[in-house]
């Protein structure tokens, strides 16, 4: 699970860095997208745990 989180964060970082570069808002967008993706991943894994 930790490896999946690491890949998600790295992909988001690369995407934001490619799109915004050295903009002042790149870190804010990176933090927002990472928080949203980790929240959704948490919801998905909790949903799968309750089905079992």
Beta strands, then each sheet from edge to edge (+ up, - down):
end
